[in-house]
Each structure stands twice: as structure tokens, then as C-alpha cells.
Amino acid sequence: MKEKRNSLLEIQKPPAEKLYAEELDRLKKRDETKPKPFGWNLSPRAVIDFVLGDTNFGISPKFVGERNFIECCIVALATNRGLMLIGEPGTAKSYLSELLAAAISGDSSLTIQGSAGTTEDQIRYSWNYALMLSEGPSEKSLVPAPIYEGMKFGKIVRFEELSRCPVEVQDTLLSILSDRVLHIPELNGEENVLFAKQGFNIIVTSNTRDRGTNEMSSALKRRFNFETVAPISDISEEQALVEREMERLLKQANVPAKLPEDLTQVLVTCFHELRNSKTISGKALEPLSSTLSTAEAVSVGFSAVLHAYYYDEGKVNAGHIVSNMLGSGVKDSVEDLKKMRHYFDQVAAYRSERRLVRVLSVAKTFGSEFLMIEILYKMNFHIKF
């Protein structure tokens, strides 16, 4: 067991089926008498326990979302329609698809990354042309792609960012989703048709607020059940998730440090308010052109702790948060920097006590809106959100 854990530490991002192998084994043993669709490793009840967690059975929560939403996603995969997860960037669509594939098929590796350069060969199959020329077309010279593997072995296939693919490439899924069959005209006899085995289905993700995307055809849309992945609305749940994910990343990086709870609260609250374009008290804020996701909050917190660990003897302060937050907040537009300045000037400063107003004014005079937060922290003043 110890050797297995050490081997996982050597992998930058272990797949869910390896990272949570013990939990999946326990759920499978508990699940032997439960009804489940053909080709599934776990029953729908066990799948939702794996995703949302079951503290009574020692299963950790992995995704924050409404139970009814997760149930609809699982039921969609038990039908003859694919599952389309849509939502803003950073809402953990890919992570949810990975968890579902790991629980249902025990394998989340059959993944297609959509882009403008994605071809049909990368989706269905291609050929070893040297072998094909010497021996002719056969299963031996066929190089399977994720769709071929998923259909042959009855597994879930993940298609990330389908809307980034050209429309003609997207439409290669039409016959596969309709007839559950893949035609291979290069082969003869029974080998030229591959029928999908029980358990096969497709999970597609697509961003609703992104550039460089292509509209899907109506015919393709009709073959999917659409489910919208919403950002986390409960700030306490978001903070718990950020703390949990940072702990996992720091453990994997072998860094014996953590982000203080008060700074985690500041980080999550800033992201939450800027993402929703309003403060917790209801005051409207100018919306940013980019989305500040929970995943980016985790990344900023993780980077801040690493920064402090390697350069400042592990003492994390607000300066580390701010310096790493700039990269997340300002991506597509310089105007976002002005909006963030307004947020820190009007919201963070407003929450401070009057005895610090003069200090904050000095910081503002020197042109560093982010220095204000650093001053507040160094004076052991906790911003009250």
C-alpha cells in the first residue's frame, strides 16, 4: 500500500480511478446486490455517493453541487443519449466528467481534447500506414482512438470542449450517438462494423462564455441531454472546497505548509464577489471580462503557499495572495485591472476601521491599490467580510 501511495506521488495528476481506488473498491463491494445498468461498475446510488461523498462510509466529497443535478447527469448516462455539461469556464465540468467516468467505467483515460486542430482520426481511429502497406488493412494495422476503445469495451468516453472543434468534426458523432455503431469501410466482412458494447456513452463539456468556439448543429444537440454546471453559490462550501483541494495539492507537492484560515476566507470572498459582480451585502460591482473560477482560487492559494514556503520561510501573507491573484484576474482586458482597483478601493477599504483610513490613503497615494490589503494584514487587522 505504501509503495502504491509513493507511486501516485510521482504522477503530477493521478486519474480519479487511481487516486480514489480504495473508495471505489469499497463501494463496489457494498454495491454487489444493488441494481445497475449493463456495463456499469457501480450502481447509480454508489456513483452519486462517490461524487458527493458518504461520510458514514468513509467516502470523501469530491464535487460541490446539488444532488438532483448529479442524479440527472447519472441518469442521462444510463440512457441512449449522451451527456452535455455546459457552463462557464472553471466550474469543474471536466472534473465532474472524470469522476463519473471513473465511477461508471473504472477508467477516465478515454479522453478527446477538442480544438481547432482536432481531426476525425483522433476521435474514431487511424492507421499504422507502414503495417497497412505491407499487410493490407486489418484490425492489426488499425490504431484505435477513444471512441473506438469506448465502443469496443463498453466504457465512458470524455470529449472536452467539443465546441472548439470544426462543425464537420463535431458531426462525426451523429451516427455514433444515433445508431451506436462505427463503420470501418477499409475492412472487409464483419470487421467493418463495430457495435457499441453495453456501458458505452459520451460525456461532452462545452464553455458558454469563451472565445474561439463553434455553434453545434441542431441535429447533434438533439442527441445530448444538456445539464448546466453552475458556479458554487454557497461561499462556505466554496471555502471548504478550496481548503480541501489546497491540502491535497500541498501534500502531493510535499510542502509542509498551509494557507491560514483567515487568508483563505479573504481569497474565497474576493473571488466570489468579483465572479458574481456583487458584494455579499448586495452592492453591485463592475463585471470582469474573465471568469474567476473556484479552480483559479485554488491555484492562487496554492501558488501563494509555495511562494511563501520557498522564499519567505513559509510565512504566508496577503502580499502572496495579491501578487498571484493578478494573473487570474487580468487575462483578456486591461480594463479588468481598473475594475479590480475599484473593488479594493471601494469594498475592501470600506470594510476597514476608521483608524486605518489615513494609512490606506498613503498606500493609494503611492499607486498600489493592493498594498492596502498588505498593510491591513501586517497590522494584524482582519478584514471583516
C-alpha positions in Angstrom: 0.0 0.0 0.0 2.8 2.4 0.9 4.5 1.7 -2.5 1.3 2.4 -4.2 1.0 5.8 -2.5 4.6 6.7 -3.3 4.0 5.8 -7.0 1.0 8.2 -7.0 3.1 11.0 -5.6 5.4 10.6 -8.7 2.4 11.4 -11.0 1.6 15.0 -11.4 -2.1 14.4 -11.8 -3.3 10.9 -10.9 -6.6 9.9 -12.6 -9.6 9.7 -10.3 -9.7 5.9 -10.6 -6.2 5.6 -9.2 -6.4 8.5 -6.7 -9.6 7.1 -5.1 -9.0 3.4 -5.9 -9.7 2.3 -2.3 -13.0 4.2 -2.1 -14.1 2.7 -5.5 -13.2 -0.8 -4.2 -15.2 -0.4 -1.0 -18.2 1.0 -2.9 -18.1 -1.9 -5.4 -18.1 -4.5 -2.6 -21.0 -2.7 -0.9 -22.8 -2.5 -4.2 -23.0 -6.2 -5.2 -26.7 -6.6 -4.7 -27.8 -3.1 -5.9 -29.4 -2.8 -9.4 -27.2 -1.1 -12.0 -27.2 -0.6 -15.8 -25.5 -3.2 -18.0 -21.8 -2.5 -18.3 -21.5 -0.2 -15.2 -19.0 -0.9 -12.4 -21.2 0.7 -9.8 -24.9 1.3 -9.3 -26.3 4.9 -9.8 -26.6 5.2 -6.0 -22.9 4.3 -5.5 -21.9 6.7 -8.3 -23.5 9.6 -6.6 -22.0 8.6 -3.2 -18.6 8.6 -4.9 -19.1 12.0 -6.4 -20.8 13.8 -3.4 -19.3 11.7 -0.6 -20.7 9.5 2.1 -19.1 10.3 5.5 -20.8 7.4 7.2 -19.0 5.0 4.8 -15.7 6.9 4.6 -16.2 8.3 1.1 -14.8 11.8 0.7 -16.8 14.5 -1.1 -15.2 15.5 -4.4 -17.7 17.8 -6.1 -19.9 20.6 -4.8 -23.3 20.7 -6.4 -27.0 19.9 -6.0 -27.8 16.2 -5.5 -30.6 16.5 -8.0 -28.3 17.9 -10.6 -25.8 15.0 -10.2 -28.7 12.5 -10.3 -29.8 13.9 -13.6 -26.3 13.6 -15.0 -26.1 9.9 -13.9 -29.5 9.0 -15.3 -28.6 10.6 -18.6 -25.6 8.3 -19.0 -27.9 5.3 -18.4 -30.0 6.2 -21.4 -29.2 6.1 -25.1 -28.3 9.8 -25.2 -25.0 11.4 -24.5 -24.5 13.9 -21.6 -23.5 17.5 -22.4 -22.1 19.5 -19.5 -22.2 23.2 -20.2 -21.3 26.2 -18.1 -18.8 29.0 -17.5 -15.1 28.2 -17.6 -13.7 26.9 -14.3 -17.0 25.3 -13.0 -15.3 21.8 -12.8 -17.1 20.3 -15.8 -14.1 18.3 -16.8 -13.5 17.1 -13.2 -17.1 16.0 -12.9 -16.9 14.1 -16.2 -13.7 12.4 -14.9 -15.4 11.4 -11.6 -18.4 10.0 -13.5 -16.2 8.0 -15.9 -14.1 6.7 -13.1 -17.1 5.5 -11.1 -19.1 4.1 -14.0 -16.3 2.6 -16.2 -13.3 2.4 -13.8 -11.4 4.3 -16.5 -11.4 8.1 -17.2 -8.5 8.0 -19.6 -10.6 7.7 -22.8 -10.5 11.5 -23.4 -10.6 13.6 -26.5 -9.4 17.2 -26.2 -11.3 19.4 -28.6 -9.5 22.1 -30.5 -9.5 23.8 -33.9 -6.9 21.1 -34.9 -8.9 18.0 -33.8 -9.4 15.5 -36.6 -11.7 12.5 -37.2 -8.7 10.2 -36.8 -8.2 11.5 -33.2 -11.8 10.7 -32.4 -12.6 7.4 -34.1 -9.5 5.5 -35.4 -6.4 5.9 -37.6 -4.0 3.5 -39.3 -0.4 2.3 -38.9 0.3 3.0 -42.6 3.6 1.1 -42.7 1.9 -2.1 -41.5 -1.1 -1.3 -43.7 1.0 -1.1 -46.8 2.9 -4.4 -46.0 -0.1 -6.5 -44.8 -3.1 -4.6 -46.0 -5.9 -3.1 -43.9 -6.8 -5.2 -40.8 -7.5 -4.9 -37.2 -3.8 -5.3 -36.6 -2.9 -2.2 -38.5 -5.8 -0.2 -37.1 -4.9 2.4 -34.4 -7.9 2.8 -32.0 -8.9 6.3 -30.8 -11.0 6.9 -27.7 -14.4 6.4 -29.4 -13.3 3.1 -30.9 -12.0 1.9 -27.5 -15.1 3.1 -25.6 -17.4 1.3 -28.0 -15.4 -1.9 -28.1 -15.0 -2.3 -24.3 -18.2 -0.5 -23.2 -16.7 2.5 -21.4 -17.5 6.2 -21.0 -15.7 8.5 -23.4 -15.0 12.1 -22.4 -14.9 14.8 -25.1 -13.6 18.1 -23.7 -14.6 21.4 -25.3 -16.4 19.9 -28.2 -17.5 23.4 -29.4 -13.8 24.3 -30.2 -13.8 21.6 -32.9 -14.9 22.5 -36.5 -18.6 21.7 -37.2 -17.7 18.9 -39.7 -15.6 17.2 -37.0 -18.4 17.6 -34.4 -20.8 15.9 -36.7 -18.8 12.7 -36.8 -20.6 11.9 -33.5 -24.0 11.9 -35.2 -24.2 8.3 -36.4 -22.3 7.0 -33.3 -24.8 8.6 -30.9 -27.8 7.6 -33.1 -27.1 4.0 -34.1 -24.3 3.2 -31.6 -22.3 1.8 -34.4 -19.0 2.7 -36.0 -18.4 1.8 -39.7 -14.9 1.0 -40.8 -15.1 0.8 -44.6 -11.4 -0.1 -45.0 -12.1 -3.5 -43.5 -14.0 -6.4 -45.0 -16.6 -8.7 -43.7 -17.9 -8.5 -40.1 -14.8 -6.5 -39.1 -16.1 -3.4 -40.9 -18.7 -2.7 -38.3 -18.1 -2.1 -34.6 -21.2 -2.2 -32.4 -21.1 -0.4 -29.1 -20.9 -2.7 -26.1 -23.2 -2.1 -23.1 -21.8 0.7 -20.9 -20.6 2.9 -23.7 -21.6 6.6 -23.7 -20.2 10.0 -24.2 -19.7 12.9 -21.8 -19.1 16.2 -23.6 -18.1 19.5 -22.0 -18.6 23.0 -23.5 -18.0 26.5 -22.2 -20.8 29.0 -22.5 -18.6 32.0 -22.1 -15.5 31.6 -24.2 -13.9 32.7 -27.4 -12.9 30.6 -30.4 -15.9 28.3 -30.2 -18.3 26.9 -33.0 -22.0 26.5 -32.7 -23.2 22.9 -32.7 -25.7 21.7 -35.2 -29.3 21.2 -34.1 -29.0 17.5 -35.1 -26.1 17.0 -32.7 -27.8 18.9 -29.9 -30.8 16.6 -30.1 -28.6 13.7 -29.3 -27.5 15.0 -25.9 -29.1 15.7 -22.5 -27.9 19.2 -21.6 -27.0 19.9 -17.9 -25.7 23.2 -16.8 -22.9 23.3 -14.2 -23.3 26.4 -12.1 -20.6 28.1 -10.1 -20.7 27.4 -6.3 -23.2 29.7 -4.8 -22.6 29.0 -1.1 -19.4 30.7 0.0 -18.8 28.4 3.0 -18.9 25.4 0.7 -16.6 27.1 -1.7 -14.1 27.8 1.1 -14.3 24.2 2.3 -13.6 23.0 -1.2 -10.6 25.4 -1.7 -9.1 24.3 1.6 -9.6 20.6 0.8 -8.0 20.9 -2.7 -5.1 23.0 -1.5 -4.4 20.5 1.2 -4.3 17.7 -1.4 -2.1 19.7 -3.7 0.3 20.7 -0.9 0.5 17.1 0.2 1.3 15.9 -3.3 4.0 18.6 -3.6 5.4 17.5 -0.3 5.1 21.1 1.1 4.5 21.1 4.9 2.7 24.4 5.0 -0.9 25.7 4.6 -2.8 28.9 3.9 -4.1 30.4 7.2 -7.9 30.2 7.5 -8.4 34.0 7.6 -6.4 34.4 4.4 -8.4 31.6 2.8 -11.6 33.4 3.7 -10.2 36.7 2.2 -9.2 34.8 -1.0 -12.5 33.0 -1.5 -14.6 36.1 -0.7 -12.7 38.2 -3.2 -13.1 35.6 -5.9 -16.8 35.0 -5.0 -17.7 38.7 -5.1 -15.7 39.5 -8.3 -17.1 36.5 -10.1 -20.7 37.4 -9.2 -20.2 41.1 -9.8 -21.7 42.0 -6.4 -20.7 42.0 -2.8 -22.1 39.7 -0.2 -24.1 42.6 1.1 -25.7 43.1 -2.4 -23.7 46.1 -3.7 -23.2 45.9 -7.5 -19.7 45.6 -8.9 -18.5 46.1 -12.5 -18.3 42.6 -14.1 -14.9 41.4 -15.2 -14.4 40.2 -18.8 -12.9 36.9 -17.5 -14.4 34.4 -15.0 -12.7 34.0 -11.7 -13.4 30.3 -11.0 -13.1 28.3 -7.9 -10.3 26.3 -9.6 -8.4 29.5 -10.1 -8.9 30.4 -6.4 -7.3 27.0 -5.5 -4.4 27.8 -7.9 -3.9 31.2 -6.4 -3.9 29.9 -2.8 -1.6 27.0 -3.8 0.9 29.4 -5.5 0.8 31.8 -2.6 1.8 29.0 -0.2 4.6 27.8 -2.5 5.8 31.3 -2.8 6.0 31.8 0.9 7.5 28.3 1.5 10.3 28.7 -0.9 11.1 32.4 -0.5 9.7 33.6 2.9 10.3 30.8 5.3 6.7 29.5 4.9 5.1 32.7 6.3 2.1 33.3 4.1 0.7 36.9 4.0 -1.7 38.8 1.9 1.0 40.0 -0.4 1.5 36.5 -1.7 -2.3 36.2 -2.4 -2.4 39.6 -4.2 0.7 39.0 -6.4 -0.7 35.6 -7.6 -4.2 36.9 -7.9 -3.2 39.4 -10.6 -2.6 36.7 -13.1 -6.0 35.2 -12.6 -7.9 38.5 -12.6 -6.3 40.2 -15.5 -6.3 38.0 -18.7 -8.4 39.4 -21.5 -8.6 43.1 -20.8 -6.5 45.8 -19.1 -9.8 47.3 -18.0 -10.2 44.4 -15.6 -7.3 45.9 -13.6 -9.2 49.1 -13.1 -12.3 47.2 -12.0 -10.2 45.2 -9.5 -8.7 48.5 -8.3 -12.2 49.9 -7.8 -13.2 46.7 -5.9 -10.3 47.0 -3.5 -10.7 50.8 -3.1 -14.4 50.8 -2.6 -15.1 47.4 -1.0 -12.1 46.3 1.0 -11.3 49.8 2.2 -14.9 50.4 3.2 -14.7 47.4 5.4 -11.7 48.7 7.3 -11.8 50.6 10.5 -11.6 54.4 10.5 -8.3 54.3 12.4 -6.7 52.9 9.2 -8.1 55.3 6.7 -5.0 57.5 6.7 -2.7 54.6 6.2 -4.8 53.3 3.3 -4.8 56.8 1.8 -1.0 56.8 1.9 -0.9 53.4 0.1 -3.3 54.8 -2.5 -1.1 57.8 -3.0 1.9 55.6 -3.8 -0.2 54.0 -6.6 -0.5 50.5 -5.1 -4.1 49.5 -4.5 -3.0 46.1 -3.5 -0.6 47.4 -0.9 -3.6 48.4 1.1 -4.5 44.8 1.8 -0.9 44.1 2.7 -0.9 46.9 5.3 -4.1 45.7 6.8 -2.7 42.2 7.2 0.7 43.3 8.6 -1.1 45.4 11.3 -2.9 42.2 12.3 -6.2 43.7 11.1 -8.6 41.1 9.8 -11.0 42.3 7.1 -14.5 41.5 8.2 -16.5 40.1 5.3 
